[in-house]
Amino acid sequence: MKHYPDLIRLFGAPNGLCTSITESKHIDAVKAPYRRTNRNKPLGQMLIINQRLDKLAASRRDFHRRGMLKGTCLTVAMQSLLTQGKSSIFY
């Protein structure tokens, strides 16, 4: 702990940097995937879990960019029925 004041004087502290940021990233990248493993050689399982989560996030961003996440399946079905004309279901 004695070296901290000297390092702070030399380098300063970056604005907005705190340990909670790195802790939240650690929880997302390490703790949560570890809890999903079966605790038998967990590193490989954790890497696969993180890889799959990254792919899901990328897919979600792509779907959002394409406008595929607007509404629900029900709203899309209702809109298609309404654009085809008045359906006999409503009468």
C-alpha distances in whole Angstrom, upper triangle without the diagonal:
4,6,6,8,10,10,12,14,15,16,16,16,19,21,22,19,17,16,20,21,20,20,24,25,23,26,29,28,27,27,31,32,31,33,36,36,38,35,37,36,34,32,36,37,34,34,38,37,35,37,40,38,38,41,42,40,42,45,44,43,47,49,47,48,52,52,53,50,52,54,55,57,60,59,60,63,64,64,66,69,69,69,72,74,75,74,77,74,74,77
4,6,7,8,10,11,12,14,15,16,16,20,22,23,21,20,19,23,24,23,24,27,28,27,29,32,31,30,31,34,36,35,36,40,40,42,39,40,39,37,36,39,40,37,37,41,40,38,40,43,41,40,44,45,43,44,48,47,46,49,51,50,51,54,55,55,53,55,57,58,60,63,62,63,66,67,67,69,72,72,72,75,77,78,77,80,77,77,81
4,6,5,6,9,10,11,12,13,14,17,20,22,19,18,18,22,23,21,23,26,26,25,28,31,30,29,30,33,35,34,36,39,39,41,38,40,38,36,34,37,39,35,36,39,39,36,38,41,39,38,42,43,41,42,46,45,44,47,49,48,48,52,53,53,51,53,55,56,59,61,61,62,65,66,65,67,70,70,70,73,75,76,76,79,76,76,79
4,5,5,6,9,10,10,10,11,14,17,18,15,15,15,19,20,19,20,23,24,23,26,28,28,27,28,31,33,32,34,37,37,40,37,39,37,35,33,36,37,34,34,38,37,34,37,39,37,36,40,41,38,40,43,42,41,44,47,45,46,49,50,50,48,50,52,53,56,58,58,58,62,63,62,64,67,67,67,70,72,73,73,76,73,72,76
4,5,5,6,9,10,9,11,15,17,18,17,16,17,21,22,21,23,26,26,26,29,31,31,31,31,34,36,36,37,40,41,43,41,43,41,39,37,40,41,37,38,41,40,37,40,42,40,39,43,43,41,42,46,45,43,46,49,47,47,51,51,52,50,52,54,55,58,60,59,60,63,64,64,66,69,69,69,72,74,74,75,77,75,74,78
4,5,5,6,9,9,12,15,18,20,18,18,19,23,24,23,25,28,28,28,30,32,32,32,33,36,37,37,39,42,42,45,42,44,42,40,37,40,42,38,38,42,41,38,40,43,41,40,43,44,42,43,46,46,44,47,49,48,48,52,52,53,52,53,55,57,60,62,61,62,65,66,65,67,70,70,70,73,75,76,76,79,76,76,80
4,5,5,6,7,9,12,15,17,15,16,17,20,21,20,22,25,25,24,27,29,29,29,30,33,34,34,36,39,39,42,39,41,39,37,34,37,38,35,35,38,38,35,37,39,37,36,40,41,38,39,43,42,40,43,46,44,44,48,49,50,48,50,52,54,56,59,58,58,62,63,62,64,67,67,67,70,72,73,73,76,73,73,77
4,5,5,4,6,10,13,15,13,14,15,19,19,19,21,24,24,24,27,29,29,29,30,33,34,34,36,39,40,42,40,42,40,37,35,38,39,35,35,39,38,35,37,39,37,36,39,40,37,38,42,41,39,42,45,43,43,47,47,49,47,48,50,52,55,57,56,57,60,61,60,62,65,65,65,68,70,71,71,74,71,71,74
4,6,6,9,12,14,17,16,17,19,22,22,22,25,27,27,28,31,32,32,33,34,36,38,38,40,43,43,46,44,46,43,41,39,42,43,39,39,42,41,38,40,43,40,39,42,43,40,41,45,44,42,45,48,46,46,49,50,51,49,51,53,55,58,60,59,60,63,64,63,65,68,68,67,71,73,74,74,77,74,74,77
4,6,10,12,15,18,17,18,20,23,23,22,25,27,27,28,31,32,31,32,34,36,38,38,40,42,43,46,43,45,42,40,38,40,42,38,38,41,40,37,39,42,39,38,41,42,40,40,44,43,41,44,47,45,45,48,49,51,49,51,53,55,58,60,59,59,63,64,63,65,68,68,67,70,72,74,74,77,75,74,78
4,7,9,12,15,13,15,17,20,20,19,22,24,24,25,28,29,28,29,31,33,35,35,37,39,40,43,41,42,40,38,35,38,39,35,34,38,37,34,35,38,36,34,38,39,36,36,40,40,37,40,43,41,41,45,46,47,45,47,50,51,54,56,55,56,59,60,59,61,64,64,64,67,69,70,70,73,71,70,74
4,7,9,12,11,13,15,18,18,18,21,23,23,24,27,28,28,29,30,33,34,35,37,39,40,43,41,43,41,38,36,38,39,35,35,38,37,34,36,38,36,34,37,38,35,36,40,39,37,40,42,40,40,44,44,46,44,46,48,50,53,55,54,54,58,59,57,59,62,62,62,65,67,68,68,71,69,68,72
4,6,9,7,9,12,15,14,15,17,19,20,21,23,25,25,26,27,29,31,32,33,36,37,40,38,40,38,35,33,36,36,32,32,35,34,31,33,35,32,31,34,35,32,33,37,35,33,37,39,37,37,41,41,43,41,42,44,46,49,51,50,51,54,55,54,56,59,59,59,62,64,65,65,68,66,65,69
4,6,6,9,12,14,13,14,17,18,18,20,22,23,23,25,26,28,30,31,33,34,36,39,37,40,37,35,32,34,35,31,31,33,32,29,30,33,30,28,32,32,29,30,33,32,30,33,36,34,34,37,38,39,38,39,41,43,46,48,47,48,51,52,51,53,56,56,55,59,60,62,62,65,63,62,66
4,6,9,12,14,13,14,17,18,18,20,23,23,24,26,27,28,30,31,33,35,36,40,38,41,39,36,34,36,36,32,32,34,33,29,31,33,30,28,32,32,29,30,33,31,29,32,35,32,32,36,36,38,36,37,39,41,44,46,45,46,49,50,49,51,54,53,53,57,58,59,60,63,60,60,63
4,6,10,11,9,12,14,15,15,18,19,20,21,23,24,25,27,29,30,32,34,37,36,38,37,33,32,34,33,30,29,32,30,27,29,30,27,26,29,29,26,27,30,29,27,30,32,30,30,34,34,35,33,34,36,38,41,43,42,43,46,47,46,48,51,51,51,54,56,57,57,60,57,57,60
4,7,9,7,9,12,13,13,15,17,18,19,20,21,23,25,26,28,29,31,34,33,35,34,31,29,31,31,27,27,30,28,25,27,29,26,25,28,28,25,27,30,29,27,30,32,30,31,35,35,36,34,35,37,39,42,44,43,44,47,48,47,49,52,52,52,55,57,58,58,61,58,58,62
4,6,6,8,9,11,12,13,15,17,18,19,19,21,23,24,25,28,29,32,31,33,32,29,27,30,30,26,26,29,27,24,27,28,25,25,28,28,26,27,31,29,28,31,33,31,32,36,36,37,34,36,38,39,42,44,43,44,47,48,48,50,53,53,53,56,58,58,58,61,58,58,61
4,5,5,6,9,10,10,12,14,15,16,16,18,20,21,22,25,26,29,27,30,29,26,24,27,27,23,24,27,25,22,25,27,24,23,27,27,25,27,30,29,28,31,33,32,33,36,36,37,34,36,38,39,41,44,43,44,47,48,48,50,53,53,53,56,58,59,58,61,58,58,61
4,6,5,6,9,10,10,12,14,15,15,16,19,20,20,23,25,28,26,29,28,25,24,27,26,22,23,25,23,21,24,25,22,22,25,25,23,25,28,26,26,29,31,29,30,34,34,34,31,33,34,35,38,40,40,41,44,45,45,47,49,50,50,53,55,55,55,57,55,54,58
4,5,5,6,9,10,11,12,14,15,16,18,19,20,22,24,28,26,29,28,24,23,25,25,21,21,24,21,18,21,23,20,19,23,23,20,22,25,23,23,26,28,26,27,31,31,31,29,31,33,34,36,39,38,39,42,43,43,45,47,48,48,51,53,53,53,56,53,53,57
4,5,5,6,9,10,10,11,12,14,16,17,19,21,22,25,24,26,25,22,20,22,22,18,19,21,20,17,20,21,19,18,22,22,20,22,25,24,24,27,29,28,29,32,32,33,30,33,34,35,38,40,40,40,43,45,45,46,49,50,50,52,55,55,55,58,55,55,59
4,5,5,6,9,10,10,10,12,14,15,16,19,20,23,22,25,23,20,19,22,21,17,19,21,19,17,20,21,19,19,23,22,20,23,26,25,25,28,29,28,30,33,33,33,31,33,34,35,37,39,39,40,43,44,44,46,49,49,50,52,55,55,55,57,54,54,58
4,5,5,6,9,10,10,11,13,15,15,17,19,23,22,25,24,20,19,21,20,17,18,20,17,15,18,19,16,16,20,19,17,20,23,21,21,25,26,25,27,30,30,29,27,29,30,31,33,36,36,36,39,41,41,43,45,46,46,49,51,51,51,53,50,50,54
4,5,5,6,8,9,10,12,14,15,17,18,22,21,23,22,18,17,19,18,14,15,17,15,12,15,17,14,14,17,17,15,18,21,20,20,23,24,24,25,28,29,28,26,29,30,31,33,36,36,36,39,41,41,42,45,46,46,48,50,51,51,53,51,51,54
4,5,5,5,7,9,10,11,13,15,16,19,18,20,19,16,14,17,16,13,14,16,14,12,15,17,15,15,19,19,18,20,23,22,22,26,27,27,28,31,32,31,29,32,33,33,35,38,38,39,41,43,43,45,47,48,48,51,53,54,53,55,53,53,57
4,6,6,5,6,8,10,10,12,14,18,17,20,19,15,15,17,16,12,14,16,13,12,16,16,14,15,19,18,17,20,22,21,22,25,26,26,28,31,31,30,27,30,31,31,33,35,36,37,39,41,41,43,45,46,47,49,51,52,51,53,50,50,54
4,6,6,6,7,10,11,12,14,18,17,20,19,15,15,16,15,11,12,14,11,9,12,13,10,11,15,14,13,16,18,18,18,21,23,22,24,27,27,26,24,27,28,28,30,33,33,33,36,38,38,39,42,43,43,46,48,49,48,50,47,48,51
4,7,7,7,9,11,12,13,17,16,18,17,13,12,13,12,8,9,11,9,7,10,12,10,11,14,15,14,16,19,19,19,22,23,24,25,28,29,28,26,29,30,30,32,35,35,35,38,40,40,41,44,45,45,47,50,51,50,52,49,50,54
4,6,6,6,9,10,11,14,13,15,14,10,9,12,11,7,9,12,10,9,12,14,12,14,17,17,17,19,22,22,23,25,27,27,29,31,32,31,29,32,33,33,34,37,38,38,40,42,43,44,46,48,48,50,53,53,52,54,52,52,56
4,6,5,6,9,10,13,12,15,15,11,11,14,12,9,12,14,12,11,15,16,14,16,19,19,18,21,23,23,24,27,28,28,30,33,33,32,29,32,33,32,34,37,37,38,40,42,43,44,46,48,48,50,53,53,52,54,51,51,55
4,5,5,7,9,12,12,16,16,12,13,14,12,9,12,13,10,10,13,13,11,14,17,16,16,19,21,20,22,24,25,25,28,30,30,28,26,29,30,29,30,33,34,34,37,39,39,40,43,44,45,47,49,49,48,50,47,48,51
4,5,5,7,10,11,13,13,9,9,11,8,5,8,9,6,7,11,11,10,12,15,14,15,18,19,19,21,24,24,25,27,29,30,28,26,29,30,29,30,33,34,35,36,39,39,40,43,44,45,46,49,50,48,50,47,48,52
4,5,5,8,7,10,10,7,8,10,8,6,10,11,9,10,13,14,13,16,18,18,19,22,23,23,25,27,28,29,31,33,34,32,30,33,34,33,34,36,38,38,40,42,43,44,46,48,48,50,52,53,51,53,50,51,55
4,6,8,8,12,13,9,12,13,10,9,13,13,11,12,16,15,14,17,20,19,20,23,24,24,26,28,28,29,32,33,33,32,29,32,32,31,32,35,36,37,38,41,42,43,45,46,47,49,51,51,50,52,48,49,53
4,7,9,11,12,9,11,12,8,8,11,11,8,11,14,13,12,16,17,16,18,21,21,21,24,26,26,27,30,31,31,29,27,30,31,29,30,32,34,34,36,38,39,40,42,44,45,46,49,49,47,49,46,47,51
4,5,8,9,6,9,9,6,7,10,10,9,12,14,14,14,17,18,18,20,23,23,24,26,28,28,30,32,34,34,32,30,33,34,32,33,35,37,37,39,41,42,43,45,47,48,49,51,52,50,52,49,50,54
4,6,8,7,11,11,8,10,13,13,12,15,17,17,18,21,22,22,24,26,27,27,30,31,32,33,36,37,37,35,33,36,37,35,35,38,40,40,41,44,45,45,47,49,50,51,54,54,52,53,50,52,55
4,6,5,9,11,9,10,13,14,13,16,18,18,19,22,23,23,25,27,28,29,31,33,34,35,37,39,39,37,35,39,39,37,38,41,43,43,44,47,48,48,50,52,53,54,57,57,55,57,54,55,58
4,5,9,10,9,11,14,14,14,17,19,19,20,23,24,25,27,29,30,31,33,34,35,37,39,40,41,39,37,41,41,39,40,42,44,44,45,48,49,50,52,54,54,55,58,59,57,58,55,57,60
4,6,7,7,9,11,12,13,15,17,18,19,21,23,24,25,27,28,30,32,33,34,36,38,39,40,38,37,40,41,40,40,43,45,44,46,49,50,50,52,54,55,56,59,59,57,59,56,58,61
4,6,5,6,9,10,10,12,14,15,16,18,20,21,22,24,26,27,28,30,31,33,34,36,37,35,34,37,38,37,37,40,42,42,43,46,47,47,49,51,52,53,56,57,55,57,54,55,59
4,5,5,6,9,10,11,12,14,15,16,18,20,21,23,24,26,27,29,30,31,33,35,36,34,33,37,38,37,38,41,42,42,44,46,47,47,50,52,52,53,56,57,55,57,55,56,60
4,5,5,6,9,10,11,12,14,15,17,18,20,21,23,24,26,27,29,30,32,33,35,33,32,36,37,36,36,39,41,40,42,45,45,45,48,50,50,51,54,55,54,56,53,54,58
4,5,5,6,9,10,11,12,14,15,16,18,20,21,22,24,26,27,28,30,32,33,31,30,33,34,33,33,36,38,37,39,42,42,43,45,47,47,49,51,52,51,53,50,51,55
4,5,5,6,8,10,10,12,14,15,16,18,20,21,23,24,26,27,29,30,31,30,28,32,33,32,33,36,37,37,39,41,42,42,45,47,47,48,51,52,50,53,50,51,55
4,5,5,6,9,10,11,12,14,15,16,18,20,21,23,24,26,27,29,30,29,28,31,33,32,33,36,37,36,39,41,41,42,44,46,46,48,51,52,50,53,50,51,55
4,5,5,6,9,10,11,12,14,15,16,18,20,21,22,24,26,27,28,27,26,30,31,30,30,34,35,34,36,39,39,39,42,44,44,45,48,49,48,50,47,49,52
4,5,5,6,9,10,11,12,14,15,16,18,20,21,22,24,26,27,25,24,27,28,27,28,31,32,32,34,36,37,37,40,42,42,43,46,47,46,48,45,46,50
4,5,5,6,9,10,10,12,14,15,17,18,20,21,23,24,26,24,23,26,28,27,28,32,33,32,34,37,37,37,40,42,42,43,46,47,46,49,46,47,51
4,5,5,6,9,10,11,12,14,15,17,18,20,21,23,24,23,22,26,28,27,28,31,32,31,33,36,36,36,39,41,41,42,45,46,45,48,45,47,50
4,5,5,6,9,10,10,12,14,15,16,18,20,21,22,20,20,23,25,24,25,28,29,28,30,33,33,33,36,38,38,39,42,43,42,44,42,43,47
4,5,5,6,9,10,10,12,14,15,16,18,20,21,19,18,22,23,22,23,27,28,27,29,32,32,32,35,37,37,38,41,42,41,44,41,42,46
4,5,5,6,9,10,11,12,14,15,17,18,20,19,18,22,24,23,25,28,28,28,30,33,32,33,36,37,37,39,42,43,42,45,42,43,47
4,5,5,6,9,10,10,12,14,15,16,18,17,17,20,22,22,23,26,27,25,28,31,30,30,33,35,35,36,39,41,40,42,40,41,45
4,5,5,6,9,10,10,12,14,15,16,14,14,17,19,19,19,23,23,23,25,28,27,28,31,32,32,34,37,38,37,39,37,38,42
4,5,5,6,9,10,10,12,14,15,14,13,17,19,19,20,24,24,23,26,28,28,28,31,33,32,34,37,38,38,40,38,39,43
4,5,5,6,9,10,11,12,14,14,13,17,20,20,21,25,24,23,26,28,28,28,31,33,32,34,37,38,38,41,39,39,43
4,5,5,6,8,10,11,12,11,11,15,17,17,18,21,21,20,23,25,25,25,28,29,29,30,34,35,34,37,35,36,40
4,5,5,6,9,10,10,9,8,12,14,15,16,19,19,18,21,23,23,23,27,28,27,29,32,34,33,36,34,34,38
4,6,5,6,9,10,10,10,13,16,17,19,22,21,20,23,25,24,25,28,29,28,30,33,35,35,38,36,36,40
4,5,5,6,9,9,10,13,16,17,18,21,21,19,22,24,23,23,27,28,26,29,32,33,33,36,35,35,39
4,5,5,6,5,6,9,12,13,14,18,17,15,18,21,19,20,23,24,23,25,28,30,30,33,31,32,35
4,5,5,6,5,8,11,13,15,18,16,15,19,20,19,20,23,24,23,26,28,30,30,33,31,32,35
4,5,8,9,10,14,16,18,21,19,17,21,23,20,21,25,25,24,26,29,31,31,35,33,34,37
4,6,8,10,13,15,16,19,17,15,18,20,18,18,22,22,21,23,26,28,29,32,31,31,35
4,6,6,10,12,13,16,14,12,16,17,15,16,19,20,19,21,24,26,26,29,28,28,32
4,6,8,10,10,13,12,10,14,16,14,15,18,19,18,20,23,25,25,28,26,27,30
4,6,8,10,12,11,10,14,16,15,16,19,20,20,22,24,26,25,28,26,27,30
4,7,9,11,9,9,12,13,12,14,17,17,17,20,22,23,23,26,24,24,28
4,7,8,6,7,10,11,10,13,15,15,16,19,20,21,21,24,21,21,25
4,5,5,6,9,10,11,13,14,15,17,19,21,21,20,22,20,20,24
4,6,5,6,9,10,11,12,14,15,17,19,19,18,20,18,19,22
4,5,5,6,9,10,11,12,14,16,17,17,15,18,15,15,19
4,5,5,6,9,10,10,12,14,16,16,15,18,16,15,19
4,5,5,6,9,10,11,12,15,15,15,18,16,17,20
4,5,5,6,9,10,11,13,13,12,15,13,14,17
4,5,5,6,9,10,11,11,10,13,11,11,15
4,5,5,6,9,10,11,11,15,14,13,17
4,5,5,6,9,11,10,14,13,14,17
4,6,5,7,7,7,10,10,10,13
4,5,5,6,7,11,11,10,13
4,5,8,10,13,14,14,16
4,7,8,11,13,13,15
4,6,9,11,11,12
4,7,8,8,9
4,5,6,8
4,5,5
4,6
4
